Protein backbone atom coordinates (compact mmCIF):
# COMPACT_ATOMS: atom_id res chain seq x y z
CA UNK A 1 0.00 0.00 0.00
CA UNK A 2 1.62 3.23 -1.15
CA UNK A 3 -1.27 5.69 -0.75
CA UNK A 4 -3.16 6.00 2.53
CA UNK A 5 -3.89 8.25 5.48
CA UNK A 6 -2.91 7.18 8.99
CA UNK A 7 -5.31 8.52 11.62
CA UNK A 8 -5.34 8.58 15.41
CA UNK A 9 -7.89 9.90 17.89
CA UNK A 10 -7.60 10.60 21.59
CA UNK A 11 -10.79 10.68 23.65
CA UNK A 12 -11.82 12.71 26.69
CA UNK A 13 -13.85 9.99 28.38
CA UNK A 14 -15.24 6.50 27.77
CA UNK A 15 -17.64 7.69 25.07
CA UNK A 16 -16.22 7.00 21.62
CA UNK A 17 -17.72 10.28 20.41
CA UNK A 18 -15.60 12.27 22.87
CA UNK A 19 -12.70 12.79 20.49
CA UNK A 20 -10.52 15.57 21.88
CA UNK A 21 -7.63 15.46 19.41
CA UNK A 22 -6.86 14.00 16.02
CA UNK A 23 -3.69 13.39 14.06
CA UNK A 24 -3.56 12.53 10.36
CA UNK A 25 -0.53 11.60 8.25
CA UNK A 26 -1.04 11.39 4.48
CA UNK A 27 1.20 9.05 2.49
CA UNK A 28 1.31 9.16 -1.31
CA UNK A 29 3.62 7.06 -3.45
CA UNK A 30 5.19 5.70 -0.28
CA UNK A 31 6.20 9.15 1.03
CA UNK A 32 4.69 11.32 3.76
CA UNK A 33 3.20 14.29 1.93
CA UNK A 34 1.05 15.98 4.58
CA UNK A 35 0.23 16.02 8.28
CA UNK A 36 -2.64 17.48 10.26
CA UNK A 37 -3.25 17.89 13.98
CA UNK A 38 -6.04 19.56 15.89
CA UNK A 39 -7.52 19.69 19.33
CA UNK A 40 -11.29 19.16 19.31
CA UNK A 41 -13.96 20.18 21.79
CA UNK A 42 -15.23 16.75 22.88
CA UNK A 43 -18.84 15.61 22.92
CA UNK A 44 -19.77 14.94 25.66
CA UNK A 45 -17.52 17.69 26.96
CA UNK A 46 -15.90 16.30 30.09
CA UNK A 47 -12.67 14.46 30.85
CA UNK A 48 -12.33 11.44 33.05
CA UNK A 49 -9.29 10.82 35.19
CA UNK A 50 -7.97 7.86 33.20
CA UNK A 51 -8.07 9.59 29.84
CA UNK A 52 -6.34 12.66 31.28
CA UNK A 53 -3.63 10.38 32.65
CA UNK A 54 -3.10 8.79 29.23
CA UNK A 55 -2.81 11.88 27.02
CA UNK A 56 -2.55 14.79 29.44
CA UNK A 57 -5.37 16.83 27.88
CA UNK A 58 -8.13 18.52 29.85
CA UNK A 59 -10.98 21.00 29.38
CA UNK A 60 -8.44 23.82 29.70
CA UNK A 61 -6.86 22.55 26.47
CA UNK A 62 -10.04 22.10 24.45
CA UNK A 63 -12.63 24.60 25.71
CA UNK A 64 -11.71 26.99 22.90
CA UNK A 65 -11.06 24.23 20.33
CA UNK A 66 -13.34 23.79 17.32
CA UNK A 67 -16.08 21.18 17.34
CA UNK A 68 -15.60 18.03 15.27
CA UNK A 69 -17.51 19.10 12.11
CA UNK A 70 -15.24 22.16 11.73
CA UNK A 71 -12.12 20.02 12.13
CA UNK A 72 -13.42 17.38 9.71
CA UNK A 73 -13.95 20.06 7.05
CA UNK A 74 -10.16 20.44 7.03
CA UNK A 75 -9.38 16.71 7.13
CA UNK A 76 -11.85 15.49 4.52
CA UNK A 77 -10.07 16.97 1.47
CA UNK A 78 -6.70 15.63 2.70
CA UNK A 79 -7.92 12.03 2.88
CA UNK A 80 -10.32 11.96 -0.05
CA UNK A 81 -10.09 8.65 -1.89
CA UNK A 82 -7.53 7.18 0.51
CA UNK A 83 -7.89 4.14 2.74
CA UNK A 84 -7.46 4.95 6.43
CA UNK A 85 -4.86 3.17 8.53
CA UNK A 86 -4.87 2.98 12.32
CA UNK A 87 -3.20 0.89 15.01
CA UNK A 88 -6.12 -0.97 16.59
CA UNK A 89 -8.43 0.40 13.93
CA UNK A 90 -11.69 -0.77 15.57
CA UNK A 91 -11.11 1.95 18.21
CA UNK A 92 -10.42 4.79 15.76
CA UNK A 93 -13.10 3.66 13.32
CA UNK A 94 -15.54 3.42 16.23
CA UNK A 95 -14.64 6.96 17.31
CA UNK A 96 -15.12 8.28 13.79
CA UNK A 97 -18.50 6.60 13.36
CA UNK A 98 -19.67 7.71 16.81
CA UNK A 99 -18.76 11.36 16.33
CA UNK A 100 -20.33 11.40 12.87
CA UNK A 101 -23.51 10.01 14.49
CA UNK A 102 -23.48 12.58 17.32
CA UNK A 103 -23.25 15.46 14.85
CA UNK A 104 -25.73 13.82 12.46
CA UNK A 105 -23.21 13.84 9.62
CA UNK A 106 -23.44 11.39 6.72
CA UNK A 107 -20.71 8.81 7.23
CA UNK A 108 -18.78 7.93 4.06
CA UNK A 109 -17.86 4.29 3.82
CA UNK A 110 -14.22 4.75 4.85
CA UNK A 111 -12.08 1.65 4.43
CA UNK A 112 -9.80 0.97 7.41
CA UNK A 113 -6.65 -1.13 7.60
CA UNK A 114 -5.37 -2.21 11.03
CA UNK A 115 -1.60 -2.13 11.61
CA UNK A 116 -2.10 -3.96 14.92
CA UNK A 117 -3.60 -6.97 13.14
CA UNK A 118 -0.92 -6.86 10.44
CA UNK A 119 1.88 -6.63 13.01
CA UNK A 120 0.55 -9.68 14.89
CA UNK A 121 0.71 -11.63 11.64
CA UNK A 122 4.08 -10.36 10.37
CA UNK A 123 6.04 -9.67 13.59
CA UNK A 124 5.25 -12.73 15.69
CA UNK A 125 8.34 -12.57 17.91
CA UNK A 126 7.62 -9.21 19.57
CA UNK A 127 6.93 -9.20 23.34
CA UNK A 128 3.69 -7.29 22.60
CA UNK A 129 2.12 -5.44 19.71
CA UNK A 130 1.57 -2.06 21.32
CA UNK A 131 2.11 0.91 19.04
CA UNK A 132 5.48 1.92 20.48
CA UNK A 133 6.81 -1.67 20.37
CA UNK A 134 5.77 -2.23 16.75
CA UNK A 135 7.04 1.20 15.72
CA UNK A 136 10.44 0.44 17.23
CA UNK A 137 10.55 -2.92 15.44
CA UNK A 138 9.92 -1.00 12.22
CA UNK A 139 12.78 1.42 12.93
CA UNK A 140 10.75 4.35 14.28
CA UNK A 141 11.15 5.76 17.79
CA UNK A 142 7.80 6.97 19.16
CA UNK A 143 8.65 9.69 21.67
CA UNK A 144 5.29 11.33 22.40
CA UNK A 145 3.02 8.30 22.74
CA UNK A 146 -0.67 9.31 23.03
CA UNK A 147 -0.17 12.59 21.20
CA UNK A 148 -2.51 12.02 18.25
CA UNK A 149 -0.10 13.27 15.57
CA UNK A 150 2.87 11.35 16.99
CA UNK A 151 0.78 8.18 17.12
CA UNK A 152 -0.51 8.73 13.56
CA UNK A 153 3.08 9.22 12.37
CA UNK A 154 4.17 5.99 14.10
CA UNK A 155 1.23 4.19 12.50
CA UNK A 156 2.16 5.59 9.08
CA UNK A 157 5.76 4.38 9.50
CA UNK A 158 4.53 0.92 10.51
CA UNK A 159 2.22 0.80 7.50
CA UNK A 160 5.01 1.94 5.18
CA UNK A 161 7.16 -0.91 6.49
CA UNK A 162 4.61 -3.73 6.78
CA UNK A 163 2.04 -3.01 4.09
Secondary structure as UniProt FT lines:
FT   STRAND          4..11
FT   TURN            16..17
FT   STRAND          19..28
FT   TURN            29..30
FT   STRAND          31..39
FT   HELIX           49..55
FT   HELIX           59..62
FT   TURN            63..64
FT   HELIX           68..79
FT   TURN            80..81
FT   STRAND          83..86
FT   TURN            87..88
FT   HELIX           89..102
FT   TURN            103..104
FT   STRAND          112..114
FT   HELIX           115..122
FT   TURN            124..125
FT   HELIX           131..137
FT   TURN            138..139
FT   TURN            145..146
FT   HELIX           148..162
//
